[in-house]
């Protein structure tokens, strides 16, 4: 059995912001409703996130390196 370090929404947003430079608790809350956010679980009524799920989601939002904006149009 794997032990997880579950983060509530505000610490989860802080984790992503510190590591990747983007994210707020409000963004995580909105994405939990509309979709497109990181996977989460609930402990009672509280949504919780694992660092692994937060990392996977944040990395999926970051593009590959490019040297010109025209490279985005060809992808």
Phi, psi and omega in degrees: 000135181264132176274136180248148173261094182280133179247132172288175192301310182297312177295329177294316178296320178297319178302310181295317181297318180293322183275325190237349175085011176212156172120140172227164177298324178297322177297314179298320179296314181297315181292333176294334180272311186268345181097166179096358181264184179290156175296145177216167177236172175237136170245105189065235179265358187265126172285138179227151184234150172261151176304324180297316179292322178294317178298314181299316180295312182298316181295330179289343180269352184259128182284169171289157178296140175226161178249358180205147178296336178294338178293332177292325182292333182272359182258000000 
